[in-house]
């Protein structure tokens, strides 16, 4: 067996089974001063009888509602006060709880988790209030087209198995749940022998184990008697169902039954899904998305332990959806017949798999979750065995499972379309005939790959060191900043430019995003297909990044392939062809994404608010532009824009475990033709003087309200005060959350946020609630703001939120992407590297008077701007 892919030695994982049956996994990782605690309970939706459907998710919510020693809300508050955060998730075969903390708060966080695990109160009054919140969550889910389509397909595909149920539960059933129901489920399944505790981070293994034994060892264990429900009997046969609703795009899903996680065919089926939709060189990306037939086309093999489902999913413009589904179907049939999987495709998939695994292992919670998930299968080493099996899958193995499992006679097809659109089909046979009769050419094999030449490094000397940051400059004056991050399994590098979006005019809105994305569709040396294949055979990924104040391209790769990945990045940035076809493809995809945005119950109302908040400014319009503006943009205009904006304020940056001098030399050689220029700062946005509101009526189960207030600019000292106020008001233990969700049960989703841009900023609160509760939710938010403005915050609140801010800052920096983003933002939009040094000090200097002043200055109710998507029950 090969262990080489894992970024840690197997013997660094210490496994212990306590006398009461609790399995404990501990691994020390000193890469960052943080630690994660994951509690994995082997109980989920599959363990529920029909009479209590949804109860495991209800119990997940009640886990945070207090114990005899911790009052309601204290579990979250104590965790925040330790500098960390917590959350949980329920799915078919398990429920997981996790807390991520700075190492100084680890033992307090562990104590809180242990108390919640063993002593949950499940108070009847709290349960009643929380059920109202969960019902709001269920309504929110009903407004998500993807969730409706996916779970409806599961129901169509199965006759008896519990996977066919709406997993979160329905309103009538949820209202009928009692404390006795929840307490019974808790006592039946939350037993030590039915759980795994995984700890990874900067902790001493022996000391951590002693604390675990002290906190968890006294709990008595009761054997778990599992009610798994009925299995499926017989073959599925061919099935079809068509749904309609207030959605902007159509979804067509195809599904087949497959075996569970540990089956010998599962690695091959997983590899098949990646051949079809893993990366830009995948078959579905090239056959469907590249041909402008749909917004998205994906495939995946989902195995919640006992069984599996293979899903192919396409969604996009209703006028094109049958053509898109036909193209997807053609590829599903091709892998099983006339175009079997090739060795090159499997090699590409292996490289992507390795990269994604390393990215998952970059954080302590990613490692802890992976260990717990694998241990739940029968021993965490089974995770290693799965990796080994996946990496040894052959092309013939993948083609064989495609032939055996993707049988047209065993396929279920689910359509979810706008109500205004015509029926797609009436029967399963009619749906299959429609798929097979769609016109279109077969997908040609990918072109032969052009070799990726090694870069001849152009030696540059460091201008200065700034802690872990090393600053260099190219011969053309372009700054290079390399952040040295020892032991990082992945490296990142990028080219970034100030401006772009804010330089656009009314006539070319959206051109920066169109240019950045079109650059990946072919260079002077490589076609789009060849570029995608070249990148992915390195196990790398190149992505455009487009923000309101800067844009760029970045590459992620392992340290050993970073040099060649930088070479490909240089081609994308400096030698894009911007063919008519490439720009046309990205234009249509952007327009499709704008239609999809209308179904997003967060981004859509946020966009409505922005259109009023920043009226007359570029910030008022989506970064990708408008449907009309995109129609006006040509390949010629994109080429011109690329020449103009890439010559502005440029930064080359990298985060890597490699030698900084060597990485800087590679970047200097790859971008030696780039010169430094200047980018004008955008004009300031002007906030409205009076309250404004924009409402869109939709046939939705909820109303979504995005309320924004004027906020500080990116470099304003008040920006950090606003960040702390977000921590005080938002999330588990936050003021808005506690009052509007926990006490009044007005919503499932309640949070605040802040955007600080170069030319404008805002502080916002978001609530998704039942339409009949809209006014109560708005008044509840106003009351909380009034309290802030009248009384400010307590010293204890301030101390807690500072600890939380510093802790989450350390936690976030586990990610190389986060470190790179912070670096680029400080250099291009802020006060440079010195700003990064000041982060901790700026947080520490904030006083309660600063927070009070912020609330009184910025949270002016008379100047609020509301974007509202109003659900159906609020109409008069």
Secondary structure as UniProt FT lines:
FT   TURN            4..5
FT   HELIX           10..12
FT   STRAND          13..17
FT   TURN            19..20
FT   STRAND          23..28
FT   STRAND          34..41
FT   HELIX           45..47
FT   HELIX           50..52
FT   TURN            53..54
FT   HELIX           55..62
FT   TURN            63..64
FT   TURN            68..69
FT   TURN            72..73
FT   HELIX           74..81
FT   TURN            82..83
FT   STRAND          85..90
FT   STRAND          95..102
FT   HELIX           103..105
FT   HELIX           106..119
FT   HELIX           124..142
FT   HELIX           145..157
FT   HELIX           162..164
FT   TURN            167..168
FT   HELIX           171..175
FT   HELIX           179..189
FT   HELIX           192..194
FT   STRAND          195..201
FT   HELIX           205..216
FT   TURN            217..218
FT   STRAND          239..245
FT   STRAND          250..258
FT   TURN            261..262
FT   TURN            264..265
FT   HELIX           266..277
FT   TURN            280..281
FT   HELIX           283..284
FT   HELIX           285..289
FT   TURN            290..292
FT   STRAND          296..302
FT   STRAND          308..316
FT   TURN            318..320
FT   HELIX           321..334
FT   TURN            335..338
FT   HELIX           343..360
FT   TURN            361..362
FT   HELIX           364..375
FT   TURN            376..378
FT   HELIX           381..391
FT   HELIX           395..405
FT   HELIX           408..410
FT   STRAND          412..418
FT   TURN            419..420
FT   HELIX           428..436
FT   STRAND          464..466
FT   TURN            467..468
FT   STRAND          469..473
FT   TURN            475..476
FT   STRAND          479..484
FT   TURN            486..487
FT   STRAND          491..498
FT   HELIX           501..503
FT   TURN            506..507
FT   TURN            509..510
FT   HELIX           511..518
FT   TURN            519..520
FT   HELIX           528..537
FT   TURN            538..539
FT   STRAND          541..546
FT   STRAND          550..557
FT   HELIX           559..561
FT   HELIX           562..574
FT   HELIX           580..597
FT   TURN            598..599
FT   TURN            601..602
FT   HELIX           603..613
FT   TURN            614..616
FT   HELIX           618..620
FT   TURN            623..624
FT   HELIX           627..632
FT   HELIX           635..645
FT   TURN            646..647
FT   STRAND          650..656
FT   HELIX           660..670
FT   TURN            671..673
FT   STRAND          692..697
FT   STRAND          702..710
FT   TURN            714..715
FT   HELIX           718..729
FT   TURN            732..733
FT   HELIX           735..736
FT   HELIX           737..743
FT   STRAND          749..756
FT   STRAND          761..770
FT   HELIX           771..773
FT   HELIX           774..791
FT   HELIX           795..812
FT   TURN            813..814
FT   HELIX           816..829
FT   HELIX           833..845
FT   HELIX           848..858
FT   HELIX           861..863
FT   STRAND          865..870
FT   HELIX           872..874
//
